[in-house]
Amino acid sequence: MINHLLTTGEMTNEKAKAINALSNTSLKSMEMGDLQEAMEQLKEVVQEMEGGSNK
């Protein structure tokens, strides 16, 4: 969607705002994915320390 907005027509304030919003949403999604992965790794470490293997 961002690419479409960048490559079609004239850049307007509305398009710039939409690109900004989409970019921020994408960045937050990537950050949340990284946090989720870190949480899963921590969970595995804690389970190993407790001697459990449940996930």
Distance bins in CASP14 RR format, pairs under 12 A and 6 or more apart:
PFRMAT RR
TARGET T0000
AUTHOR 0000-0000-0000
RMODE 2
METHOD distances of the structure
MODEL  1
1 7 0 0 0 0 0 1 0 0 0 0 0
1 8 0 0 0 0 0 1 0 0 0 0 0
1 15 0 0 0 0 0 1 0 0 0 0 0
1 18 0 0 0 0 1 0 0 0 0 0 0
1 19 0 0 0 0 1 0 0 0 0 0 0
1 21 0 0 0 0 0 1 0 0 0 0 0
1 22 1 0 1 0 0 0 0 0 0 0 0
1 23 0 0 0 0 0 1 0 0 0 0 0
1 25 0 0 0 0 0 1 0 0 0 0 0
1 26 0 0 0 0 1 0 0 0 0 0 0
2 8 0 0 0 0 0 1 0 0 0 0 0
2 15 0 0 0 0 0 1 0 0 0 0 0
2 16 0 0 0 0 0 1 0 0 0 0 0
2 18 0 0 0 0 1 0 0 0 0 0 0
2 19 1 0 1 0 0 0 0 0 0 0 0
2 20 0 0 0 0 1 0 0 0 0 0 0
2 21 0 0 0 0 1 0 0 0 0 0 0
2 22 1 0 1 0 0 0 0 0 0 0 0
2 23 1 0 0 1 0 0 0 0 0 0 0
2 24 0 0 0 0 0 1 0 0 0 0 0
2 25 0 0 0 0 0 1 0 0 0 0 0
2 26 1 0 0 1 0 0 0 0 0 0 0
2 27 0 0 0 0 0 1 0 0 0 0 0
3 19 0 0 0 0 1 0 0 0 0 0 0
3 22 0 0 0 0 0 1 0 0 0 0 0
3 23 0 0 0 0 0 1 0 0 0 0 0
3 26 0 0 0 0 0 1 0 0 0 0 0
4 15 0 0 0 0 0 1 0 0 0 0 0
4 18 0 0 0 0 0 1 0 0 0 0 0
4 19 0 0 0 0 0 1 0 0 0 0 0
4 22 0 0 0 0 0 1 0 0 0 0 0
5 11 0 0 0 0 1 0 0 0 0 0 0
5 12 0 0 0 0 1 0 0 0 0 0 0
5 14 0 0 0 0 1 0 0 0 0 0 0
5 15 1 0 1 0 0 0 0 0 0 0 0
5 16 0 0 0 0 1 0 0 0 0 0 0
5 17 0 0 0 0 0 1 0 0 0 0 0
5 18 1 0 1 0 0 0 0 0 0 0 0
5 19 1 0 1 0 0 0 0 0 0 0 0
5 20 0 0 0 0 0 1 0 0 0 0 0
5 21 0 0 0 0 0 1 0 0 0 0 0
5 22 1 0 0 1 0 0 0 0 0 0 0
5 23 0 0 0 0 0 1 0 0 0 0 0
6 12 0 0 0 0 0 1 0 0 0 0 0
6 15 0 0 0 0 1 0 0 0 0 0 0
6 16 0 0 0 0 0 1 0 0 0 0 0
6 18 0 0 0 0 0 1 0 0 0 0 0
6 19 1 0 0 1 0 0 0 0 0 0 0
6 22 0 0 0 0 0 1 0 0 0 0 0
6 23 0 0 0 0 0 1 0 0 0 0 0
7 15 0 0 0 0 0 1 0 0 0 0 0
7 19 0 0 0 0 0 1 0 0 0 0 0
8 15 0 0 0 0 1 0 0 0 0 0 0
8 18 0 0 0 0 0 1 0 0 0 0 0
8 19 0 0 0 0 0 1 0 0 0 0 0
9 15 0 0 0 0 1 0 0 0 0 0 0
10 16 0 0 0 0 0 1 0 0 0 0 0
11 17 0 0 0 0 0 1 0 0 0 0 0
11 18 0 0 0 0 0 1 0 0 0 0 0
11 19 0 0 0 0 1 0 0 0 0 0 0
11 20 0 0 0 0 0 1 0 0 0 0 0
12 18 0 0 0 0 1 0 0 0 0 0 0
12 19 0 0 0 0 0 1 0 0 0 0 0
13 19 0 0 0 0 0 1 0 0 0 0 0
13 20 0 0 0 0 0 1 0 0 0 0 0
14 20 0 0 0 0 0 1 0 0 0 0 0
14 21 0 0 0 0 0 1 0 0 0 0 0
15 21 0 0 0 0 0 1 0 0 0 0 0
15 22 0 0 0 0 0 1 0 0 0 0 0
16 22 0 0 0 0 0 1 0 0 0 0 0
16 23 0 0 0 0 0 1 0 0 0 0 0
17 23 0 0 0 0 0 1 0 0 0 0 0
17 24 0 0 0 0 0 1 0 0 0 0 0
18 24 0 0 0 0 0 1 0 0 0 0 0
18 25 0 0 0 0 0 1 0 0 0 0 0
19 25 0 0 0 0 0 1 0 0 0 0 0
19 26 0 0 0 0 0 1 0 0 0 0 0
20 26 0 0 0 0 0 1 0 0 0 0 0
20 27 0 0 0 0 0 1 0 0 0 0 0
21 27 0 0 0 0 0 1 0 0 0 0 0
21 28 0 0 0 0 0 1 0 0 0 0 0
22 28 0 0 0 0 0 1 0 0 0 0 0
22 29 0 0 0 0 0 1 0 0 0 0 0
23 29 0 0 0 0 0 1 0 0 0 0 0
23 30 0 0 0 0 0 1 0 0 0 0 0
24 30 0 0 0 0 0 1 0 0 0 0 0
24 31 0 0 0 0 0 1 0 0 0 0 0
25 31 0 0 0 0 0 1 0 0 0 0 0
25 32 0 0 0 0 0 1 0 0 0 0 0
26 32 0 0 0 0 0 1 0 0 0 0 0
26 33 0 0 0 0 0 1 0 0 0 0 0
27 33 0 0 0 0 0 1 0 0 0 0 0
27 34 0 0 0 0 0 1 0 0 0 0 0
28 34 0 0 0 0 0 1 0 0 0 0 0
28 35 0 0 0 0 0 1 0 0 0 0 0
29 35 0 0 0 0 0 1 0 0 0 0 0
29 36 0 0 0 0 0 1 0 0 0 0 0
30 36 0 0 0 0 0 1 0 0 0 0 0
30 37 0 0 0 0 0 1 0 0 0 0 0
31 37 0 0 0 0 0 1 0 0 0 0 0
31 38 0 0 0 0 0 1 0 0 0 0 0
32 38 0 0 0 0 0 1 0 0 0 0 0
32 39 0 0 0 0 0 1 0 0 0 0 0
33 39 0 0 0 0 1 0 0 0 0 0 0
33 40 0 0 0 0 1 0 0 0 0 0 0
34 40 0 0 0 0 0 1 0 0 0 0 0
34 41 0 0 0 0 0 1 0 0 0 0 0
35 41 0 0 0 0 0 1 0 0 0 0 0
35 42 0 0 0 0 0 1 0 0 0 0 0
36 42 0 0 0 0 0 1 0 0 0 0 0
36 43 0 0 0 0 0 1 0 0 0 0 0
37 43 0 0 0 0 0 1 0 0 0 0 0
37 44 0 0 0 0 0 1 0 0 0 0 0
38 44 0 0 0 0 0 1 0 0 0 0 0
38 45 0 0 0 0 0 1 0 0 0 0 0
39 45 0 0 0 0 0 1 0 0 0 0 0
39 46 0 0 0 0 0 1 0 0 0 0 0
40 46 0 0 0 0 0 1 0 0 0 0 0
40 47 0 0 0 0 0 1 0 0 0 0 0
40 55 0 0 0 0 1 0 0 0 0 0 0
41 47 0 0 0 0 0 1 0 0 0 0 0
41 48 0 0 0 0 0 1 0 0 0 0 0
41 55 0 0 0 0 0 1 0 0 0 0 0
42 48 0 0 0 0 0 1 0 0 0 0 0
42 49 0 0 0 0 0 1 0 0 0 0 0
43 49 0 0 0 0 0 1 0 0 0 0 0
43 50 0 0 0 0 0 1 0 0 0 0 0
43 52 0 0 0 0 0 1 0 0 0 0 0
43 53 0 0 0 0 0 1 0 0 0 0 0
43 54 0 0 0 0 1 0 0 0 0 0 0
43 55 1 0 0 1 0 0 0 0 0 0 0
44 50 0 0 0 0 0 1 0 0 0 0 0
44 51 0 0 0 0 0 1 0 0 0 0 0
44 52 0 0 0 0 0 1 0 0 0 0 0
44 53 0 0 0 0 1 0 0 0 0 0 0
44 54 0 0 0 0 0 1 0 0 0 0 0
44 55 1 0 0 1 0 0 0 0 0 0 0
45 51 0 0 0 0 0 1 0 0 0 0 0
45 52 0 0 0 0 0 1 0 0 0 0 0
46 52 0 0 0 0 1 0 0 0 0 0 0
46 53 0 0 0 0 0 1 0 0 0 0 0
46 54 0 0 0 0 0 1 0 0 0 0 0
46 55 0 0 0 0 0 1 0 0 0 0 0
47 53 1 0 0 1 0 0 0 0 0 0 0
47 54 1 0 0 1 0 0 0 0 0 0 0
47 55 1 0 0 1 0 0 0 0 0 0 0
48 54 0 0 0 0 0 1 0 0 0 0 0
48 55 0 0 0 0 0 1 0 0 0 0 0
END
